[in-house]
């Protein structure tokens, strides 16, 4: 029962480098999203997807790209990393069955941009 | 827009003390309310939830009641343990935020001393 799986867990990048944070879920959830967590600010939504082939921007989308070619996968791309993108990133998926809009999170990816 | 306000932390308690973490929200319509917990070095885990007014969510000795009249969802536990030390996030989701995106509070750091 894997749930939401994120990789890598830790990454250090140099300014200007690009990388992709991977996210996969095995619960057949239609809705997936990426959040970043910064001290004193809670979690903020970066991008989200309501199904394969559909993506949209959240609160803080600048500097990030996403795609959703399959139901299972929702990678987050940093095209040119900046120190302001140092953060903890969480992928999440939503259970649309039943009630309550429960959202399940991955274990997080700690990213440092130097 | 939607917003969640949590009591400022950090909160430090002795083992077996009573815990209250205040959470108030602003939202249109009838949001679902959640408490998530983040243990050190880990991702977010759903602690409890409530989907309509007067619902009480409960789990692991924690409970919170959805109070629409005061727009609150305060987290309580009668007797905390050292293992409860974590960051607690109040959050809401509503149909208005397409796809039921979560809006988070800032988080409250709880430390329980033996």
Interface residues (C-beta under 8 A of the other chain):
Chain A: X31 X33 X35 X40 X41 X42 X43 X44 X45 X48 X50 X56 X58 X90 X92 X94 X99 X100 X101 X102 X103 X104 X105 X106 X107 X108
Chain B: X4 X32 X34 X36 X42 X43 X44 X45 X46 X49 X51 X89 X91 X93 X98 X99 X100 X101 X102 X104 X105 X106 X107
